[in-house]
């Protein structure tokens, strides 16, 4: 569907970014942005399917010129809670095309086979770590589903930076990020044998939908044993389509919590919908999940959740301006910081004049001043960053189930995954974990 200028979030990114493109130039570049996805001949491993499905859902939103599929993809889908159809069918349902890609399309190869990638990058997973680069240094140990999700997100983000944003450093080096132990030299010896069986998802925008997507790819033996409390007050809007991984045109003008619940129930999960706000007076009951995954930009709700009676709160935040759209910060509570220290009162920003690009649109009568002010103040983002943040969130939840450990702070930029700081913490009662443990069967 064609988006209005006010709703065209990817165009806003190019208009407000380093390129300072006019709207028509931004739209031209986006309409030309195309991606070809290829994969190893053996695409039947769970991690590679998680990477492919994630890459597809992110890419169809970030490459408006089309996402095209290479040969293969006929293996049955075995990952997560998806129908056991051929993988190609799921990729086509996401919006990928089986027709020939244009010659100018960038390429993302998912997997470890083949030589150096020249027109884009390749991504792969090893354990909990997602990698992106031009070539695989050596045959790595196999990844798990969360490593695959992270690899797919990193791969699409890297190619987008090169093909759409014109980043000359993108796709020129190999980098990796562990969802389980970001920034730590010693990887934890933990597998996906046990998974959380109850989640409270606060916020179902780009972060909450990314978390729900990742949960849907986990290897639950029986998704009916998994309880999801889904809380959001907002309605899906056209501007959500380019940045929220689950939002489809059929979701528009309906509550996000209800849309998300329908998606989760189609995959067998049990859901409870909450359409009220989370504030300082909200307390969970003994029957509600003790694990909260928070993905909101509301200061009051974040502080309230962190200070509430959850056993573990994992809050993810994303950068909101063009230089920050690949930045992630995670806070865990209980943590070494109080909610007020984690999120101090923001300074009041002075009102700024509209930039020349927006003034030109107003003067040409293409948008009114109110629309221009909205665009200037709107948070920006891409779905691949939200999915990478969700992979880290879910990995910390999985670790907490096993040994009580989790990161209570993670700061990372996906532009350079080496620039990461983190700190490990443990629940005080690791022998009496407050989570139901759902055993996975392979």
C-alpha positions, 0 to 999 in steps of 0.5 A: 500500500502507498503511504502518505508522506506523514506515515512514510517512516523509512523516507523520514529516515533518509530525509533526517539522516546524513543524506538530507534527501528531499522526500522525492529523492528518498522515495526514489532510493527506497523504491529502487532498494531491492534484496536477493536472499539466498541460503545454504543448500541444507536449509533444514536446520532450525537456526538457519530457518529462524534466520531466514524467516526473520530476515524475510520479515525485516527485509520486506519492510526495509527494502520497498523495491522488493525482496527476492528468493534464490533457488531452493527453500523447499525443505519443510519448516521445522522451526518454532510454532509455524505450519510445517509447509515448505519454507518457501511458502512461509517466505512468500507469505512474508512478502518475498518474491520467487521471480528473478531479482533485478541486477542491482539488488543487494544480496544476503546469504544465510548460512556457512556454505559458499565463498566470499559475498561481493554484492552484500553480506552473509549471516550465520549463527554459532550457538547464541551468537549471530554473525554478519560478514563477507565470508565465514572464517571457519566452519562454526558450531551450529547455532540455536534459534535465538542465534539465528534470529539475531543473525537474520536481523544483523544481516538485513541491517548491515545490507540496508546500511550499505544499499540504502543508507550508503554507509561505506563501512557496511559489509566490509568486515565480520562482526558477531554479537552474542544474545546471551553474553553480549560483551563478555569474553567467556560464553556461558555453557547454556542450551535451550533445554528449558524455556520460560512458560509465562511472559508479560509483554508490556508494549506491542509496538516494534519491540513488543512485536519483535519479542513476540516474533522471537517467542514464536520461533522457540522450540516449545514442545507444547505451545498450549503450555505457554501463557502470554499476557499482552498489554498495550493501549494503542491502535495499529496505524499505517506508519507502523507498517515499515517498522513493526515486524508483525503489523500487516495492512489487515491490522490497521485501525485495530488494537495492537493487543488484539492483533498480537493475541490473534497472531499468538493464538494462531501458533497455539499460545494461550493469551490474555489481553490487557488494554489498560495502562501500566502505572505505579498502581499496577501489581501483578497477581500471583497467577500472572507471569513473573517475567516482564518484557518491556518495550515502551517509550513511556517513562512512567510505564517503564519506571512503574514496571521496573518498580512493580512486583515482577520477579524479573523485568527485562526492559529494552530501548532503542535509539530514536534519531538517524544516528542512533537507529542501530543502538540498543540498551537493555536494563534488567531489574532487580538491577544495580540501578534504580528505575530513576537512575536508569531513566532520569527526568529528560531535559525540556527540549527547546522548540526547533525550527523546521529543516529546509526539506520539511519547509519545502513540503509545507510551502508546496502544499504537500503537507501542512505545518502540523504534519511537518512538526509531527515528522520532525519530532517522531521517533525513527527506527528499523525492525531489524534493530528491534528484533536484535534487541528482542533476541537479547531480551529473550536470551536473558529470560532463557538464562534466568530460567536455567541458572538465575543469571541475566544481564542487568545492563547492555549497551551496544550499537549494531554499527560496530558490535565490538562497542558493547558494554554489559554487566552480569547479575544473578537473581538472589534465589536461583534455586527457587526460580519464579518461572514455570519451566517448559521442557523442549523436545527435539 
